[in-house]
Amino acid sequence: MITIEEIRDRRIAVLLSGGVDSSVVLHQLVGNGLHPDCFYINIGPEEDEQWDCTAEEDLEMATAVAHRYDCQLEVVDCHREYWDEVTRYTMDKVRAGLTPNPDVMCNRLIKFGAFHEKRGRDYDLIATGHYAQTETDERGRKWLVTSPDPVKDQTDFLAQIYDWQLQKAIFPIGHMMKDEVREIAEREHLVNAHRRDSQGICFLGKINYNDYIRRYLGEQPGDVIELETGRLIGRHRGLWFHTIGQRHGLGFGGGPWFVVKKDVAANILFVSHGYDPQTAYSSTFGIADFHCLTAPLSELLACGKATVRCKIRHTPEFHSATLSLCEDGALRIVSDSPIHGVAPGQFCVVYDEQHHRCWGSGEITI
């Protein structure tokens, strides 16, 4: 973990979101004698768009916290970059029947990307409220490492950032548990001390994900087929409204039903009947376009394979697995136990055997 003494003479930008985590980040830095500049990244919708968005309240909270610590707050408009890059990525993936993660790409493209181009380049370090840590190895290389809070750990959301972005990133509350952060906020009487954590995708707040997708892709009805029998179960409104492993919200009688497969060409959604069917699990899958954070694959897989821990979604659980480099150059994960809901397009995030250092991530292929 970077110490205050190491950053005392560096120019620091704090990304204030309006939430409690980034607010406590500012408290920690100012409390240690630092005087960073604060920035609020606007990625919300246009003013005339009818979204139930919390952006206005977020900015009010961020402004109040910055004022409390006598710090400058500047609003940086990254609206166009978000909609041109993150939304396009999301819609391209779901249109192809895949399961994207907009939050992952938002970190790479917006918080550490577009912001850097507009203002961050003027600063040595960018501080955020992510629950993650960093450490430097004996060769002076900076690694992304997990937070002690397994529920809040956000290294999976940061596993696609570039090495130069990681070099500038600091996470002043990454060594804390969420309860500790709340206690500091309450003790300091921060305006957002009791504000609930944001949910949903980046700025979306209360916006339903399916409504977000429907806005850009509309609906494309098709058949829902039972995988084992070929029986017609019903109709779906669009493959992009469903994810592999999904159980809730399907609306078909005689369930429970699990989504197990998509045929994009034929616009067919395949489901399986029962409680936790075997068809909802996978033990082996490929990883495409693996992005290494610090060390190259040749070092990580010195013998062509390695024992790792991995996760495919934002949960506290890590899966023990073997990561192998195949003869054709493709990467493959073989999990020690079946994993529920493995879906193409999801990011598989890979860690060392102690799930301490994050190696990087890539998109799942089946």
N, C-alpha and C positions, 0 to 999 in steps of 0.2 A: 504494500500500500504506500502511495506517495505521501510524504510527510509535509506539514505546513512549511517547514524550513526550506524544503526543496522548491517550493513554488512561491516563496515570499516576494521575490523580485520579478515575478512573471506577470504579464498582462493577462487577466482572466475575464472571460465572458461567462455569465451565468444564464442559462436558458430557463426562464421562469414560465411555468405553464399555468399558474393559478392554483395548482394543487399543493398539498401539504409537503410532499417530498422535496420539490425544488425550493420551496420556501425555507425548509430547514437547511438545505444546502447553503442558501445565502446566509442564514443565521450562523452556521458553522464557520464559514469563511470570514465574515465580518467579526465574529467573536474571537477569531485568532489574529486580529489586527490587519486583515486584508480589506481592500476596497475595490471589489470587482464592479464591472458594468453589467447591467441586466438587460436582457432582451426577451421580448415576447414574439414568437413566430406565429404570424397569422396565416393559417392554411384553411380557414373556414370558407363557406360558400359565398357567392355574391350576395349583396344586400337584398336584391329582389328575388332571391331564391327562397322558397318556402321550406326551410329545414328547421326542425326543432333542435337548435344548436346551442351549446353552452358557451360559445366563444365570448360573448359580451360579458358574462359573469366571470369567465376565466381572466379576461383582461382587467376587470375591476379588481379582482383578488391580487393579481400580479402587481398592479399599480400600487395597491395599498401596502403590500409587503416590501416592495422596493422603497417606497416613501418611508416606511418604518425604519429602514436601515440606512436612510439618507444616500441611496444609490440611484444613479441615473437609470431610467427604463426607456428603451427604444423599441418600437414596434417594427418588425421586419416582415414585409409582405412577401410570402412565398406561396401565395394562393395559386398563381398560374403554374408554377413549377410542380406543385402537388397534383393538380388536375391533369397536367400534361404528362407527368411521369408516373406517379403512384397509381392514379386512377386508370391510366392506360394499361399499366402492367396488370392491375387487378382484372380489368375487363377482358384483356387478351387471354389471360389464364382461364378464367371461368368459362369463356366462350369455347375454349378448347377442351372443356370437361375436367379441368384441373382444379386443385384446391390451393389458392394463393394465400400469402400472408402479407397484407398491406403494411402492417406495423413494422415488419422487418425491413421492408424497402423504404419506409418513411425515414427510418434512422439513417440509412445509407444516403438516400437521395435528398432528403430535406434537412433534418436536424444537424447532420454533419456534412451535408453536401451543399444544397442551395444556400443555406445560411452562411456557410464558409465563404462562398463566392461573393456574397453581398456584404457581410460584416465580419465574419469569423476570421478571415485572413489577417485582420488587424490585431489579432490576439494570439498569445502563445498557447493558451489553454482554454478549453471549453468545458464548463462544469454543468452536469445535468443531475437530475434526481433518480437516475437508474439505480436499481439494486444490483450492483456488479462491482467488481474490484479489478485492480491491475497489479502486476508484480513484474520485476525485472530479473532476468536470469543472469547467470555468470558471464554471458556473452554480451550483456547490455541490451538484450531484446525485451520488449514490453509485451506481456501476455494479458489477455482478458481472463479473469478468474471468477469463480462463482461467489455469490453472496452467502453469508451464513444463514440467511433466512430462506429455506427451501421453497416456501410458498411464493415469496415475492421475487426470487431471483429472476433477473431479466437478461442474463447473458444470451439466452436463445434469441431475443429480439435484437441483439447487437452483433450476432455472429456473421453478418454479411457486410459489416463496415470495412472500409479499406484500412490497410496498415497505417497510412499517413493520418487517417482519421483517429485511429486508436492512439497514435502518438500524442495527439492533442487533447484527448478526452481524459477527464478526471471525474470520479464519482465519490464525492465527499461523504455520502451517507451509505455507501455500498457495504461497509463493514458492520452496519447496524441491523437490528431486527425492526420490523415495522412498528411494533409496540414502543420501542425506544424513540423512534421518530415522532410518533404521536405524543409521547410524554413530553418531549422537548417543545413541540408546538403548543401544547396545553400550558406548560410551565411559562412559556414566553408570551402567552396570550395572543398567538398569531390569529389573524382574522379567519383563516381557513383551517384551524386546528381540528375541527370536527367535520370538515367536509369529506364526503365519501369519495373513495377512489374512483377515477373515471373508468367507464366501461365502454366497450365498443372499439371501433377502429379510428385511431387518431382523433380527428376533430368530431367524429360523428355523434359522440355522446349518446343520447337516447334514440338516435336513428336506428331503425331496424335494418340489419344487413341486407335482407331480401329486398327491402324498399330501395336501398342504395343500388343494388344490382338491377332491379326492375327499371329504375330511372334511365339507365344507359342501354340495357339490352332488351327491355320489354319482356314478353312472355313467348314461349315456343312449346305449346302442349305436345305431349307424346305419351306412349304407352308405358305402364308400369307392369313388369313381368316377374313372376316368382321364378327365381333362378333354377331351382331343382325340378320344377314341374312344367315350366313354360306357360303356366296359367296366367291369364290377364287379370290383374288385381285392380287396376283403375287407371287413372290418367294423372300425369304430372303437368305443371305449368311451365316447366323449363328445367333442364338438367342442372343449370347453374344455381338453382335454389337448393340443391341437395349436395351433401358431402358423404364420402365413403364412411361407413360406420354409424351414420345418423340413425337415431331411433325415434326421437321425439318430433312431433310436428308433421308427420307424414299424412295423417288424416284418413288412413285406410282401415276398414273394419276387419275384425278377426285377427288382430295383431297379438303380440307386438311384431312389428316388421323392422328389419334392418336394411339400410342401403348397402349393397355389396359390390355393385359394378355399374358402370355407365357405358353405353354404346353411343358415342357421339354421332357417328355417321348415320345410324338408324334412329337416333333420338329416343332411345329406350333406356329406362331406368330399371335395373334389376334389384330385387329385394329378396331377402331370405326370412323365413318365418321362424319364430321361436325366441326363447330367451337366450341371448348371447350365442348365436350359432357359430360354428367353427369357420364358416365362410366370412365372418367379420374380422378374422385374425390373419396376420401374416408374420412369418419368421424370417423371410429372406426378401430383400428388395435392393434395387440398384440406386445409386446416387449419381446424378449428373451435375456437371459444372461445379465441382466442389471448390469452395472459396476458402483458402487457408488464411488465417488471421496473422500468424507470426512465423511459423516454421514451414518450409516447403514439404510437400507430400513425400518426397524422396527421403527426408529425414524422419518424418512421422511413421512411415511404413518402410523402414530400413530393410526388413526381411520380406517385404511384400504383403504383410498383414500385421495387425496389432489388436490386442485386447483393449476395448474402449467401453465407455458408457455413452449412451445417446438418448435423445428425446425427439419426438416428432410433433409435439404440441406443447403449449405453455402449461405444464403441470409440474408438481413437485417431484414426480418420479423420474428416475433415470433407468434405462434398460442396459443390462450387460450384454455386450455383443462383440463380434469379431468384424473388423473392417479389413477388407482384402482388395488388392489391386489385381484385377483379372488380366489375362494375356492380351485381351483386346484393348487394354487401357482403361476399362470401365471400373468403377468402384462398386463394391457390393457389401451390404450389411447382412450378417447372419446373427440374429438375436438368440440369446440363450433360452428365451421363452417367447411365445407368440405375443405380438403387439396388436392391440385392438385399433381398428379404424385407420390403417395405413393407406394413404391416398396419394396418388401421383400429383405432383405440384407442391405438396407440403415440403417444408424444409426439415431435413434431418440434421440436427445439430450434434456434433461429435466432440466428446471430451476425453481426457486421459482416463486411465483406469480408476482413478480416485475421484472422478468427476470434479476436478479442481480447475485445471487449465482447459479453456475452450480452444479446440483446434480450428474450428470453422464449421461451415455448413454447406449443403448442396440440396438440390431438388430431388425428391423421391421419384423414381421411375419403377414401374412394375414389369 
